[in-house]
Amino acid sequence: NVKKTETIFQDGNHKWVAIVRDPDKPNYLIDTNEYLVTHGGQGMLLDPGGAEVFPAVFSALSSEFDPSALSAIFASHQDPDICSSLALWLEFNPKMRCYVSWLWGSFIPHFGGTAETFVNLPDEGADIALDGLTLRAVPAHYLHSSGNFHLYDKVAKVLFSGDVGAALLPPGEYGLFVENFDKHIRHAEGFHRRWMGSNEAKRRWCERVSQMEIDMLCPQHGAIYQGADVQRFINWFDELQVGIVNG
Ligand code: FE
């Protein structure tokens, strides 16, 4: 089984490829989106996914880019669906770097890698170079993980937003982009209320990203927000009360 790949941005060898929708994936696994950013001869894979979906992601990625030429992995946080495939990717390029929050720098190595593999990102974020392109790790702590980063490409105007913006879509809803915001956001509400831990962190994130130029907001689950839906999402998120459990 192979996932679908869709190029969502291209300017010469500067590319963003979304790796999405595996109809053959067993239902007990949450559906994930992986993203590949390429520039020049280098490629970085964002939230590469779990060990379980590795074969599907690997074959999809291989149709776009030589996996042994991947120079880096970016892990928004520590979860199994984000980076439990790490050791499998490193088999193809042991020199690959993995960018993670310093907070997770000694936990994620339990998934694989060596001391040289990990680049610890400080809380305030950092620039990450990809063959002449500068990407920015943007702080998103407590959204939902205590050490959490998003990745911004100011040239492509793409923000990879990890679990922020995620929606758990019913079977059959496989559109790559959000088509009807009001309908879509119903599938995001319960997820954000429960998984996002801090209203204060959320307020700061909304303020920060409102000041950035974003054409596409790309979450790790569900569909991509583009155009006016980006600000629509930020406004919706800003209003939502999160960190609530009825238990
Ligand atoms: Fe997560």
Boltz pocket constraint, residues with backbone or C-beta under 6 A from the ligand:
constraints:
  - pocket:
      binder: B
      contacts: [[A, 77], [A, 79], [A, 144], [A, 163]]
      max_distance: 6.0
